[in-house]
Amino acid sequence: MSIQWPLFFWVFRPLRLLTLVSSSLATSYVLLHDKPLEFFLDLNAVVFVISHSFLISLFLGRVRSESFAFLYSQGFSRDLLWRHVWLATLASVLATWLPCAVLILTPLRSQFQDWMQNPWFPLMASTESRFLTRSLLFYGMLLPIFHYEWIRSSMPFRDQVSGHLLVIAYFVIGLFLNERLWYFGADLTRSAMFLGFITISVILGLFGYWLHKRLEVGAS
């Protein structure tokens, strides 16, 4: 897959400040948090990933169809534009996630907490790698949903089954299932719940691509 760097930087432009802020907040939290990191038991981390994912889609959603239509008229294909939207998304996520991974996977966080005389460290440091994999999985579940939301809700023929309502339903069902199953369900039940959400994310991600390819960019 070829990357058109001028196009990438143009698409990434609305995310520059957001990425700087999110990276700074995430690394500060990971370094200073005084308890072992466990993603789905840490409300702050969950809310952060939800907020970051939503803001990525919101800022990229400001690149309206007229701008994409102009780029399409200049010879950039719809597929190329869609790939660069996701490249910009991935860049913002990794610029936030990778510094946290460095702090956790190297001795930096453990040594800092040990220096702060935290009794959890360095004994519990080896358990925190799961925080990284689960946060990345959560990004992967949310971003297709939010990308679909801004594409679907900006269609010129909106109806009651809009992107906003689908996202609300996704979170309502997710909170209900989390309350009922996460703490009391068996491992197999929780795995089935995750598989269901991942399936929904993949389906809406593909459908969002279909909307972008056929409708969002506009006619040439």
N, C-alpha and C positions, 0 to 999 in steps of 0.2 A: 504494500500500500504506500503510494507516494504521498509525501506531505508537502503541501504548498505553504512554505513558511510565511510569506506575506499574508496569505489568507488566514493561517492559524493565528498570527498575532493580531489581525483585525478582529477575528471572532473572540479571541481571549481578552481583548481590550476591556470590556465591561467587568471582567473578573479580577483585574489586577489588585485593586484595593481590598476587595473581599478576601482574596487568597492571602494577602499579607496579614490581614487582621485575623483570619481564621487560623493560620499557621502560628501566629504569635500566641493566640489564646490557647490553642491546643497544646503547644509545647510547654507553656507556662503551667498549665493545669497538670500535665503528666509529670513534670519535674517536681511540683510542689505538693501534689496530692499525697496525704500522709497515710493512706491505707492502701493495701494491695488493690490493683486495678482489676475489676471484673465488670465487663462491659454491660451486660443486661441487668446487673444489679446496681448500676450507677446511673441514676436518673440524669445527672448533669451531662454525662457522655452521650446518652441516648438523645437528649434534647439538642445537644450540640450538633450531632450528625444530621438530625432531622432539619434543624435550622439551616445548616450549611448547604444541604442538598436542595432545600427549597429556594434559598437565595441564589444558588447557581442557576437553577432553572428560571427563576424570576429575571435575573440580569440578562441571561441569554435570550429570554423571551422578549426582551425589549428590542432585540434585533428583529424588527418586524418584517412582514412578508415583502414590503416594497424594497427593502434593502437586499433581501435575498433574491428578489426578482431581478434587480439591477445586476447583481453578481452573476446570476444565471444568464442574463442577456450578454454578459461579457465573456461567456465561454466556460464558466464553471458549472459542472453538472450538478444535478440535485444530489446524487450520491456523494459527490465530493464535498458539498456543503454540509451534508448530514454527518459525514465522517469527521469533519473539522469541528463541528459542534461538540461531538463526543470526545474528540481529542482535547479540546479546551476544558471540557468537564473533567476528564481524567487528569489533566495537568493540575487543575485546582485541587482535586482530591489528593493526589500524590504529594503535592507541595505542602499539604497539611499533614498527611499521614506519615510520610517518610521521616521527617524530623522526630516525630514521636517514636517511630520504630527504632531510630538510632539511639534515643535515650533509653528505651526499654531493653533492647537486645544487647547493647553494650553495657558495661558496668556503671555508666554515668548516673542513671537515676538511683540505682541501688547504693552507690557510694555516697551520693548526696544525701539520701535519706539516712544512711548509716551515720554520716557526719552530723546530721540533725538529731542523732540519738533516737531514731525511730526503732522500736523493738521488733517491728515486722521484718526489717531488712538486716542483712541480705538474704535471710532464710526464705522469704516468700517471693523473692525476685523472679525465680524460675517459673512461677505460675502465671506471669503477666503476659506471656506471648499470646495467650488466648484472647487477650484484650484487643490485640492488633488484628487477628484474623476475624474476630466477630465484628469489630467496627467496620472493617473493609467489606464484609458480607452485608452488613446493614446498609452501607452506601450502595452496594450493588442492587439491593432490593428496592431502595427508595428512588434512586435517580431515574430509572425508566418510568416510574409512576409520575414523578414531577415533570419530566420532559414531555410525557404524554399530556399532562394537564395543561401546560401553557400552549401547546399546539392545538389541542382539542378545543380549549376555551376561546381561542382567537379565530376559530373558523367563522366565516361570514354567515353561516347558516346554523347558528347555535340552536340547540333544543334543550329540553329539560334534563336529558341524560348528558350533561356536560362533563368536561374534565374535572371541574371542581367537585361535583357531586360524587364522582367515582373515587376521588382521592379521600373525601370525607368518609365514604362508606368503607374504604380500605382501612382507614385508621380506626374507625369505630369497631369494625369486626376484629381487627388486630388487637385492640385493647381488651375486648371482651374475651377473646380466646386466650390472651396472655393471662388474664385474671383467673380464668377457669382451669387452664391446662398447664401453664408453665410451672407453677409451684406444686400442683397436685397430680399432674398427668405423668404417665410413664414416659421413658425415653423415646419409645417408638411413637407415642402420640405427639410429643414435641417435635420429633423429626418430621412427622407427617405435616404438622402445622407449618414448619419452615419450608418444606417442599411445596406446599400449597401457595404460600406467599411468593416464593421464588418463581413458580409457574405463572402466577398472575403478573409479576413484574416482567417476565420474558414476553408474555403475550402482549401486554400493553406497550412494551418497548418496540416490538415488531410492528404493532398497529400504529404507533407514533411515527415510525419510519415510513410506513405506507402513507399516512396523512401528509407528512413532510414531502415525500416524493411526488405525490399526485395533486396535493391541494395547497399546502402552505406556501410553497415558493411562488406559485402563481404561474399563469401562462406566459410563454415567451413572446 
